[in-house]
């Protein structure tokens, strides 16, 4: 009987821990606001550049920059990914980072309205286009980096932003 009570207490403790984790996730998700910015000073990079890594061709179609805050800017990068491998690939936003001139890396910003969805499973011979957004400090040189975490290697695209 005593052993059965300990098992029940353990199950209740696990259930309460799971509920606490769910509550934390809910609070964090609700706490993140949907950032929408009004374009104030905008800069565009429209010259496309294509690079290849392990059978994946990534094309930088353009870049737009808008003010996000007094110290930050919103950078939207328009990309096309084409899979020329014989197998499918995962082309995900986590594989894309912006790196500033001081070598700090910035991951993509969620909850920013972008054109299209860049990412997901990409079958052989298929391509996908879309934008990915980053919030980064103002007045710094930036470089978009695509990393192939499974096969190794990186592509680097210098971005022209003011």
C-alpha positions as CSV (number, residue, x, y, z in Angstrom):
1,X,0.0,0.0,0.0
2,X,2.8,2.4,0.8
3,X,4.5,1.6,-2.5
4,X,1.4,2.3,-4.4
5,X,1.1,5.7,-2.8
6,X,4.7,6.6,-3.8
7,X,3.9,5.6,-7.4
8,X,0.8,7.8,-7.4
9,X,2.8,10.7,-6.0
10,X,5.4,10.3,-8.7
11,X,2.7,10.3,-11.4
12,X,1.1,13.4,-10.0
13,X,4.5,15.1,-9.8
14,X,5.2,14.3,-13.5
15,X,1.8,15.6,-14.5
16,X,2.3,18.8,-12.6
17,X,5.7,19.2,-14.2
18,X,4.3,18.8,-17.7
19,X,1.5,21.3,-16.9
20,X,4.1,23.8,-15.7
21,X,6.1,23.3,-18.9
22,X,2.9,23.8,-21.0
23,X,2.1,27.0,-19.0
24,X,5.6,28.4,-19.6
25,X,5.4,27.7,-23.3
26,X,1.9,29.4,-23.4
27,X,3.2,32.5,-21.6
28,X,6.2,32.8,-23.8
29,X,4.1,32.4,-27.0
30,X,1.5,34.9,-25.9
31,X,4.2,37.3,-24.7
32,X,5.8,37.5,-28.1
33,X,4.1,40.3,-30.1
34,X,3.4,40.3,-33.7
35,X,6.0,42.8,-34.9
36,X,4.7,44.9,-37.7
37,X,6.8,47.7,-38.9
38,X,6.0,50.6,-41.1
39,X,8.6,51.2,-43.8
40,X,10.3,54.4,-43.0
41,X,13.7,54.5,-44.6
42,X,13.9,51.5,-47.0
43,X,16.8,50.1,-49.0
44,X,16.6,47.4,-51.6
45,X,19.1,45.0,-53.1
46,X,17.6,43.6,-56.2
47,X,20.7,42.1,-58.0
48,X,20.4,38.3,-57.8
49,X,23.3,36.0,-57.0
50,X,23.2,32.2,-57.1
51,X,25.6,29.8,-55.3
52,X,25.6,26.0,-55.1
53,X,26.4,23.7,-52.1
54,X,26.0,19.9,-52.2
55,X,23.4,20.0,-55.0
56,X,21.4,22.8,-53.6
57,X,21.3,26.1,-55.5
58,X,20.5,29.1,-53.4
59,X,19.6,32.4,-55.1
60,X,19.6,35.7,-53.3
61,X,16.7,37.5,-55.1
62,X,16.7,40.7,-53.1
63,X,16.9,42.4,-49.8
64,X,14.7,45.0,-48.2
65,X,15.5,47.0,-45.0
66,X,13.1,48.9,-42.8
67,X,13.5,50.6,-39.4
68,X,12.4,48.4,-36.5
69,X,13.4,50.6,-33.6
70,X,15.9,53.3,-32.7
71,X,18.7,50.8,-32.6
72,X,17.5,47.9,-34.8
73,X,16.5,47.3,-38.4
74,X,14.3,44.7,-40.0
75,X,16.0,42.9,-42.9
76,X,13.9,40.8,-45.2
77,X,15.9,38.5,-47.5
78,X,14.1,37.1,-50.6
79,X,15.6,33.7,-51.6
80,X,15.0,30.8,-54.0
81,X,16.3,27.3,-53.1
82,X,16.5,24.6,-55.8
83,X,17.2,21.0,-55.1
84,X,19.2,19.2,-57.8
85,X,20.1,16.2,-55.7
86,X,18.5,12.8,-56.4
87,X,16.9,12.8,-52.9
88,X,14.8,15.2,-51.0
89,X,16.3,17.8,-48.6
90,X,15.2,19.8,-45.6
91,X,15.7,23.5,-46.4
92,X,14.9,25.2,-43.1
93,X,15.1,28.7,-41.7
94,X,17.4,27.4,-38.9
95,X,20.0,26.9,-41.7
96,X,20.0,30.6,-42.4
97,X,21.7,33.2,-40.3
98,X,22.7,36.9,-40.6
99,X,26.2,37.6,-39.4
100,X,27.4,41.2,-38.7
101,X,30.8,42.7,-39.1
102,X,31.7,41.9,-35.5
103,X,30.9,38.2,-36.2
104,X,27.7,38.0,-34.2
105,X,25.1,35.8,-35.7
106,X,21.3,36.4,-35.7
107,X,18.7,33.8,-36.3
108,X,15.5,34.5,-38.2
109,X,12.7,36.5,-36.6
110,X,9.4,34.8,-36.2
111,X,6.0,36.5,-36.4
112,X,7.1,38.9,-39.0
113,X,4.9,39.1,-42.2
114,X,6.9,37.9,-45.2
115,X,6.2,36.9,-48.7
116,X,6.0,33.1,-49.2
117,X,7.4,30.5,-46.9
118,X,11.1,29.6,-47.4
119,X,11.6,26.3,-45.9
120,X,10.4,22.7,-45.5
121,X,10.9,19.5,-47.3
122,X,12.1,20.0,-50.9
123,X,11.8,17.0,-53.3
124,X,14.4,16.3,-56.0
125,X,14.1,18.8,-58.9
126,X,11.9,21.2,-57.0
127,X,12.4,24.8,-55.9
128,X,10.8,27.1,-53.4
129,X,10.9,30.9,-53.1
130,X,10.1,33.1,-50.1
131,X,11.4,35.7,-47.7
132,X,13.0,35.3,-44.3
133,X,13.2,38.2,-41.8
134,X,15.9,39.2,-39.3
135,X,16.0,41.9,-36.7
136,X,19.6,43.2,-36.4
137,X,21.4,46.2,-35.1
138,X,21.6,49.3,-37.4
139,X,24.7,50.5,-39.1
140,X,26.6,47.3,-39.5
141,X,27.7,45.3,-42.5
142,X,25.8,42.0,-42.9
143,X,26.3,38.6,-44.6
144,X,23.6,35.9,-45.1
145,X,25.0,32.5,-44.3
146,X,23.4,29.2,-45.4
147,X,24.8,26.2,-43.6
148,X,24.3,22.5,-44.6
149,X,24.5,20.9,-41.2
150,X,24.2,17.3,-42.5
151,X,26.7,17.3,-45.4
152,X,28.8,20.2,-44.2
153,X,29.7,23.5,-45.9
154,X,28.4,27.0,-46.1
155,X,27.3,29.6,-48.6
156,X,27.9,33.3,-47.8
157,X,26.1,36.2,-49.4
158,X,27.3,39.7,-48.5
159,X,24.2,42.0,-48.2
160,X,24.2,45.7,-49.3
161,X,22.3,47.5,-46.6
162,X,22.6,51.1,-45.4
